[in-house]
Structures are given as C-alpha cells and as structure tokens.
C-alpha cells in the first residue's frame, strides 16, 4: 500500500516562499478585509494558497500594533509576554511570528503550510487538525503527513504536530485564542428565550459552515448513518441549489443503520449508495486496513473499518470530497461516557467537551484522516468549523445533557434538526455508534480478530 503525501501548492512571491495544502472557506471575508486596506481597492480576488500568501505579506507590511485584537490576544496569553518591548509595542524581530499566528487565526479552513522570508521559517496546520502533520529532528526539523514516512527516513522520535500551533524557527508556539479556550462555564438552566436564540444561531452557523465547504463543488458525498448528525447535514445539503449530493452507507444485511439510511434517504429525496458487508468481506479487507492506522483497540478497529469501507464506496462512485458528521458528539454530549462525568460533577462537563475537542486530533481525527489520505479523499467536517465549535462550547450543559441517565442527549442539536426539517423519527432516535449500528464491530470482534494471526499484537 502506497503512502499518500500531500500535494503542496508552492508560491514564491513578495519575498516569501509558501507551501500550502488545503482549503480556505472564508475567502470572501478575507478578500474583503484586504480590499478594505488597499488604497487602490482593486485587488484580484484570491483563493487558498495565493490568498494566504497575500494575507501574510499584508500583515508583515502593516504596523501590527495598530490591530487592537492582535495585541489583546497576545497580552491575554502569558506565553507571548516576551514579544513586547518596554513601551508595550511588539518587537520587530517577532513580526513574522505574529503575522503567521494572526493570519492563521483569521483563516477559517482546513490546511497545512510552511512559509519563509529567507531568514525565518514558520510551519503550522489549522486549529482543529483537519490534515495530518508529524515532525521529528535529524539535524533539522522534518515534516510529513505520515509517521511511517519519518520513521523510514531514520527519524525515531516522531511527534504529532499540535493543531493551531506554529513552529517558528524550530520552536513551538501555541495558537491565539483557539475555539476550545476555557471560559467561565455558562449558567445552567433552561431560559426559553435564550434557548430559542441559541438554537437559531446554531442553525445559522451550521448552514454557513456547510455552504462554505461545498461552494466550490458541483458534487459532494456524505458519510451517512441515518443518525441525527449526518441527517442534519444531509438536509442542509439537499437545499443547496445545483449541488449533486450522494449519501454513502455500509452495514451488514440486517443492520439498523442500513435500514434507517434507506428510509431517510427516500424521505429526503436523496441518492443513497450502500454496500452490504459480511464476514468474508471484512476478512479480505482487514489486513490492508490494519496497515493504515496505528491504533489496535477494538473500538478504533470497528469505527475505522466502517469508515474505510464507506470511503471505498465513495471512491468507487467517483467522489473526491466527502462531508462527515465528526465533532457533533464531542460538542453536544453524544457519548455514554459523558453520563459518568455528569454524575460526578455536572459543572465539569463543559470542560470535558473542551478537552475532547482540543485533543480530538490525537483520537478520532488521526484515524479518519489516515483513511482519507489512503483513499485520496478530502474529508470536510461542518461541525468542526471553528466558529461553530466556539459557540457550541459556550452553551449550557442543560441544553445538551439533562441528567446522569439521559439516554438521548444532544437535545439542542436534535431540536435544531427538527427546525431544519429532519423528521422526528430520526431527530429523536437514540443512536448507536457507527461501528455498532452498522453491525461491523460485532463481526470483527467475534469472527475476524480471533482467527487473525496477528491477534496477539492488537
């Protein structure tokens, strides 16, 4: 199996050298920002790598002290006190670092990049971690989207590059005001007017996030389980004019997800492609699948194999970009384990959500993105839009989980789904995790693993 390295757009302009891979979704907002500062007000409309390059160029040629929000973020973060002179202005030798940090923060997108002015070098990825990035040192820092690539080059101490961090001249610096930043926990209790207002803003932010992620596409796929997360995205996609939407589902013959997915796709009038899997198929794919991921626990195997087979289905259908429902459970309390946290200390649950989002890159995203890389697919996750994440994390616990034995959870998201037109039988359906709902986890644990020769190392 081949390793898939990112194809990097490479630009040399304005005395800067940029390598960039990914998408900038709020390109209109940034183009408007740049045009507002242009004396000629006649800038070309820019996208992705060119836009990011010009943004950094603009910031480097501006007086960063004039941007109150930059200075405010820096002063609030104890890690950046060293960048200020005695008179409270930013030291000139840190302009490149601050321009890169602030430019990365302004961008809403999925990306990795390196940028240099000949003297300074900065490397980073987006604040959620939508693309894999690893690094290690062998005389100088080396980077790759695969841990295996660095190991094969003789670099033994391979580390995961933390999302949003910037490596500036070999040193790591944290992001400015990331969306998981700890804030005072909101008041719990259900204020009806505030609940309705919060629900409406979630709808607005989620629609914006979905639309930004498909506005450059004629067709898009969606990993679909028939649960509230993927069905909410499906309903928004259905209402995008001129967009060809295809749903992809895998499951065993009598699995709940497969049956429900067929029904909801018909009710929404969307095309569904599905694959019925069995023990023979799982056995034939298992060895190749194991070579992709690093985790060997049975939960990851079940989730990963479900996504692996669904990705195959999407590739066979000719699709390159797939939306996922990743992030909804971490933001709205979807996992059963949150009930244990609630029982111990309800007020700590928001901090649990924040921590799960901050370190999601080490858990679910690492697995999913390794699968995406292998299949040459672009995964885009609307629930992980940083503006949506920031607001969702600000909501009271009671909007999401109502008690320590709440079997449904994610209440405000379910109400959002109904307001968007998702049928109640889906919006308020108690959902099993994909690996269980698809029936795949049971076959792997009961049939595939016991017969697998490498079982002892799993």
C-alpha positions, 0 to 999 in steps of 0.5 A, a space after each residue: 500500500 502506497 503512502 499518500 503525501 500531500 500535494 503542496 501548492 508552492 508560491 514564491 512571491 513578495 519575498 516569501 516562499 509558501 507551501 500550502 495544502 488545503 482549503 480556505 472557506 472564508 475567502 470572501 471575508 478575507 478578500 474583503 478585509 484586504 480590499 478594505 486596506 488597499 488604497 487602490 481597492 482593486 485587488 484580484 480576488 484570491 483563493 487558498 494558497 495565493 490568498 494566504 500568501 497575500 494575507 501574510 505579506 499584508 500583515 508583515 507590511 502593516 504596523 501590527 500594533 495598530 490591530 487592537 485584537 492582535 495585541 489583546 490576544 497576545 497580552 491575554 496569553 502569558 506565553 507571548 509576554 516576551 514579544 513586547 518591548 518596554 513601551 508595550 509595542 511588539 518587537 520587530 524581530 517577532 513580526 513574522 511570528 505574529 503575522 503567521 499566528 494572526 493570519 492563521 487565526 483569521 483563516 477559517 479552513 482546513 490546511 497545512 503550510 510552511 512559509 519563509 522570508 529567507 531568514 525565518 521559517 514558520 510551519 503550522 496546520 489549522 486549529 482543529 487538525 483537519 490534515 495530518 502533520 508529524 515532525 521529528 529532528 535529524 539535524 533539522 526539523 522534518 515534516 510529513 503527513 505520515 509517521 511511517 514516512 519519518 520513521 523510514 527516513 531514520 527519524 525515531 522520535 516522531 511527534 504529532 504536530 499540535 493543531 493551531 500551533 506554529 513552529 517558528 524557527 524550530 520552536 513551538 508556539 501555541 495558537 491565539 485564542 483557539 475555539 476550545 479556550 476555557 471560559 467561565 462555564 455558562 449558567 445552567 438552566 433552561 431560559 426559553 428565550 435564550 434557548 430559542 436564540 441559541 438554537 437559531 444561531 446554531 442553525 445559522 452557523 451550521 448552514 454557513 459552515 456547510 455552504 462554505 465547504 461545498 461552494 466550490 463543488 458541483 458534487 459532494 458525498 456524505 458519510 451517512 448513518 441515518 443518525 441525527 448528525 449526518 441527517 442534519 447535514 444531509 438536509 442542509 445539503 439537499 437545499 443547496 441549489 445545483 449541488 449533486 449530493 450522494 449519501 454513502 452507507 455500509 452495514 451488514 444485511 440486517 443492520 439498523 443503520 442500513 435500514 434507517 439510511 434507506 428510509 431517510 434517504 427516500 424521505 429526503 429525496 436523496 441518492 443513497 449508495 450502500 454496500 452490504 458487508 459480511 464476514 468474508 468481506 471484512 476478512 479480505 479487507 482487514 489486513 490492508 486496513 490494519 496497515 493504515 492506522 496505528 491504533 489496535 483497540 477494538 473500538 478504533 478497529 470497528 469505527 475505522 473499518 466502517 469508515 474505510 469501507 464507506 470511503 471505498 464506496 465513495 471512491 468507487 462512485 467517483 467522489 473526491 470530497 466527502 462531508 462527515 458528521 465528526 465533532 457533533 458528539 464531542 460538542 453536544 454530549 453524544 457519548 455514554 461516557 459523558 453520563 459518568 462525568 455528569 454524575 460526578 460533577 455536572 459543572 465539569 462537563 463543559 470542560 470535558 467537551 473542551 478537552 475532547 475537542 482540543 485533543 480530538 486530533 490525537 483520537 478520532 481525527 488521526 484515524 479518519 484522516 489516515 483513511 482519507 489520505 489512503 483513499 485520496 479523499 478530502 474529508 470536510 467536517 461542518 461541525 468542526 468549523 471553528 466558529 461553530 465549535 466556539 459557540 457550541 462550547 459556550 452553551 449550557 450543559 442543560 441544553 445538551 445533557 439533562 441528567 446522569 441517565 439521559 439516554 438521548 442527549 444532544 437535545 439542542 442539536 436534535 431540536 435544531 434538526 427538527 427546525 431544519 426539517 429532519 423528521 422526528 423519527 430520526 431527530 429523536 432516535 437514540 443512536 448507536 455508534 457507527 461501528 455498532 449500528 452498522 453491525 461491523 464491530 460485532 463481526 470483527 470482534 467475534 469472527 475476524 480478530 480471533 482467527 487473525 494471526 496477528 491477534 496477539 499484537 492488537 
